[in-house]
Amino acid sequence: MRGSHLGINLIGQISRVPTATTPERGGSDKSGGSPSKKGAAWFEERHNSDIHVVGRVLLNVWRTMKQELSLTSYSFESVTYHTLYQRLPKFSYQTLTEWYDYRNRLYRSRVVDYYMTHCYGNCLLLEKFNLIGRTSELARLYGIEFHNVLARGSQYRVESMMLRLAKQYNYIAASPSIQQRARMAAPECLPLIMEPESKLYTDPVLVLDFQSLYPSMVIAHNYCYSTCLGRVKHLTTNNDGYKFGTCSLSIPDDILLQLQDSVTISPNGVVFVKSDVRRGVMPQMLEEILNTRIMIKQSMKLYKDNKVLQRILDARQLGLKLIANVTYGYTAANYSGRMPCVEIADSIVRKGRETLERAIQLVESTPKWQAKVIYGDTDSMFVLLKGVSKAESFRIGREISKAVTADNPKPVKLKFKKVYSSCILQTKKRYAGFMYETLDQSEPVFEAKGIETVRRDNCPAVSKILEKSLKLLFSTKDVSLVKSYVQSQCTKILNGRVPTSDFVFAKEQKTLLDRQAEPLVGERVPYVIVYGPPGLPLIQLVRSLEDFTTASSSLRLNSNYYITKQILPALSRSFSLLGVDVFQWYHYLPRSQMLPSVVGGAKKGTISQYFASAHCVICGTITSETPPICPECSKNPQNVAVSLSSLGSKTENNFFELCKICQHCCGSIKSGHYLECVSLDCPVFYSRLTSIKRLDGSAVGSQKILAEFLNKQSSTRDV
């Protein structure tokens, strides 16, 4: 679009077809309604890359990083720091334009270096994640195009591999219409997800899960489109045909009589022929995938020194793992699936549930283990061992794994994963604990699933405080230490002695607005909650980081909201299981009154800035003197002068130290250009802004108070 505005056919210059022109680009209406582009073209523009060049594959690095990483911000600076461990400055387009318009070689080279750093950084990110090599291997493995590996979903991959194998048997895949999918029967079976007993467990808890449970069910019981005869109730009543997935099926009676001793019946009443009659396409495909992955992983162990080969083999084994895990979803996608079949999907789920239930029964019915299953989820189970040592836990875990594996047909295998020395089970899919993966592991590792420490819909302060509190609880079993820690953190928040970056929310953009100004679909928009007049709804207390971080802004973080609505509820969900009321910890916390700045800025934004403090700036007692120094402190003018001077010098020294860090990062041409950095992902940026506000307030105010105090002292001596 920019090249078209400048009269430059950029697409034609970089295309492999010289006559290529810039395509017309649609947009969306400003009301946020339906886009002008429809179907696949609109989806491609919104979710992949909206630029198309003939003969070239264009990668949207931002969206690629969004799939690879779990961050609250996916800006180039944030991704570079978390991936390449390098801090980079960010300058606004206005600043870059001003530098370029200087028509000075030094300033223009700075702009060029800035963009070259971004270009080189994108290449380093692609190399770090081996995106090109990995995608090439996946394309070769799945038999699809390079771009489709990134742009298409899992069903496309499964179908590509499955149809290549089905072609050898002269099978033709069904292609149901939307109406046929809508008329298909609804799924009836659900995986086993037990409701855990919510509490703190201080005894060892084993975690075991089945290796590739659903693919193993398909292979072990020969579940496939080509081996399914339909439901038992239909085989004896409907001779003219019956419903089968999105299509219909009719099996002659004479064939049924021949197969009566060569069939297996799934727990939900669906009949499949055994593998000695006909080997299914799906079982054969999955068996080859799993066996190939095992061989690849063995090869990786043999060639550890060959880094190039290691990356290729790792990409292949990862692709095989992904395709095996999503094959069940291909049969169960009843809304948008390409070839859904509810009979097969329900059979896989129901057989997997039965397998987990039998494993639980075996564990609890074996007297020598004295074990109790406290939680189970689809393909895993948590086993409590009361009064057992760490070494004994690992021994029992291995015994359980071998016994359950021997009780199931190949290739079903139960793997012993880890031991939690202490853990908290909140609800389904929400737990945390201290984990040991091997017997010789000396220090436990904190692991959490589903709780606020790993979720991105809250601010970082919630995750940090909750994680530290749980670590203290697991390591010391002393709730009083946790209470002291939580109260100290609440005091810091109330006093404003916390980094602003820990209180930034980041929610995904989902609406359609102006294409030139809106965040991208899926981009996380940062914001904070500030203090406001009483009675305002929460939405009116939301401020963007740009508004909050301006030097003239007098907005303050709403500490009461962050503590009572974010931090304490997250802590309560864990510590209420111990009978502890964390809200009472905050309720009885001593409060300290924040002293407003004695000298306001040029523009006052809150009512407190219109009033001078009645507290002595030296000792904090109430005084009516002007300047605000009590008579007791005035008796020692040397102490007053030293205290006020040190207050200003400490603030100035802190500010200059932060400026040195920014100057080194920005590589500034001259003094002051480091202040142009507007990277909202850098903690030094927030610290520098806080320091600036303190300079405008306490430091300048202390100098003014000192001058007034000295004048008052001199006038008193003259009298």
Secondary structure, DSSP 8 states (H G I E B T S, - for coil): -HHHHTT--HHHHHSSSTT--------B-TTS--BSS-HHHHHHHHHS-S---TT-----HHHHHHHH---S--SHHHHHHHHH--------HHHHHHHHHT--HHHHHHHHHHHHHHHHHHHHHHHHTTHHHHHHHHHHHHTS-HHHHHHS-HHHHHHHHHHHHHGGGT-------HHHHHHS--------B-----EEE-S-EEEEEETTHHHHHHHHHT--TTTEEEEHHHHTT-TT-EEETTEEE---HHHHHHTTTSEEE-TTSEEEE-TTT---HHHHHHHHHHHHHHHHHHHHHHTTT-HHHHHHHHHHHHHHHHHHHTHHHHHH-TTT-SS--HHHHHHHHHHHHHHHHHHHHHHHH-TTT-EEEEEEETTEEEEEETT--HHHHHHHHHHHHHHHHHTS-TT--EEEEEEEEEEEEEETTEEEEEEE-STT--S-EEEEESSTTT-SSS-HHHHHHHHHHHHHHHHH--HHHHHHHHHHHHHHHHTT-S-GGGG-EEEE--S---TTTS--TT-EEEEEEB--STT--GGGGEEEHHHHTSTT----B-HHHIIIIIIHHHHHHHHGGGT--HHHHHHTS--------SS--SS--SGGGGS---B-TTT--B---SSS--HHHHT-HHHHHHHHHHHHHHHHHHHHHHHHHHHHHHT-SSTTGGGG---TT-HHHHHHHHHHHHIIIIIHHHHHHHHHHHHHHHHHHH-
